[in-house]
């Protein structure tokens, strides 16, 4: 990676983000540790939490909490927006970046 030097000595963080988002999308496995470990850990925590919530009946499940939070207009907009943002990040952004990298933009 090319290191850009400015008068302040380093590149702005926003420029680094722009460079990362504008770079070609590669989906090949690198030598970095797989993110699959994080996804498995996240799934395990969600399953354990929901099973505990169902068995103990002391706390509500994540699904019930989401449904309850989205009943209110303000908190519902926030939660729905967060969910849509996550969906965009995980599914749609990949398609957009792939199309842009194939077009050479």
C-alpha positions in Angstrom: 0.0 0.0 0.0 1.2 3.5 -0.9 1.8 5.7 2.1 0.7 9.3 1.4 2.5 12.0 3.3 1.0 15.4 3.9 2.4 18.5 5.6 1.0 17.3 8.9 3.0 14.1 8.3 0.2 11.5 7.8 -2.9 11.0 5.7 -6.3 12.1 7.0 -8.5 9.3 8.4 -11.4 10.2 6.0 -9.0 9.8 3.1 -8.0 6.4 4.3 -11.7 5.4 4.5 -12.3 6.7 1.0 -9.3 4.8 -0.3 -10.5 1.6 1.4 -14.0 1.9 0.0 -12.8 2.9 -3.4 -10.3 0.1 -3.8 -11.2 -3.0 -5.8 -13.2 -5.6 -3.9 -11.3 -8.9 -3.5 -13.1 -11.8 -1.8 -10.2 -14.3 -1.8 -9.0 -15.5 1.6 -5.9 -13.7 2.8 -3.4 -14.8 5.5 -5.5 -12.9 8.1 -7.5 -15.0 10.5 -11.0 -15.8 9.1 -14.0 -13.7 10.3 -15.9 -17.0 10.5 -14.7 -17.2 14.2 -16.5 -13.9 15.0 -19.7 -15.0 13.2 -19.7 -18.3 15.1 -19.1 -16.5 18.3 -21.9 -14.0 17.6 -24.3 -16.8 16.7 -23.4 -18.7 19.9 -24.0 -15.7 22.1 -27.4 -15.0 20.5 -28.5 -18.6 20.8 -27.3 -18.9 24.4 -29.0 -15.6 25.3 -32.3 -16.6 23.7 -32.3 -20.1 25.2 -31.7 -18.6 28.6 -34.4 -16.0 28.1 -36.9 -18.7 27.1 -36.0 -21.2 29.9 -35.7 -18.7 32.7 -38.6 -16.3 31.7 -36.6 -13.6 33.6 -35.7 -11.6 30.5 -37.2 -11.2 27.1 -35.9 -12.7 23.9 -34.1 -10.6 21.4 -36.9 -11.0 18.9 -39.5 -9.9 21.4 -37.4 -7.0 22.4 -37.0 -5.9 18.7 -40.8 -6.2 18.1 -41.5 -4.2 21.3 -38.9 -1.5 20.4 -40.3 -1.1 16.9 -43.8 -0.4 18.2 -42.9 3.1 19.2 -42.5 5.6 16.3 -39.2 7.1 17.4 -37.4 4.0 18.7 -38.9 2.0 15.9 -37.4 4.3 13.3 -34.0 4.0 15.0 -34.0 0.2 15.2 -35.4 -0.2 11.7 -32.8 2.2 10.4 -30.0 0.3 12.2 -31.3 -3.0 10.7 -31.5 -1.5 7.2 -28.0 -0.1 7.6 -26.7 -3.5 8.6 -28.5 -5.2 5.7 -27.1 -2.6 3.3 -23.6 -3.1 4.7 -23.7 -6.9 4.5 -25.6 -7.5 1.3 -26.0 -4.5 -1.0 -22.6 -2.8 -0.5 -20.9 -5.9 -1.8 -22.9 -5.8 -5.1 -22.3 -2.1 -5.6 -18.6 -2.3 -5.0 -18.3 -5.4 -7.2 -20.1 -3.6 -10.0 -17.9 -0.5 -9.6 -14.7 -2.5 -9.6 -15.7 -4.4 -12.8 -16.4 -1.1 -14.6 -13.0 0.2 -13.6 -14.4 3.2 -11.7 
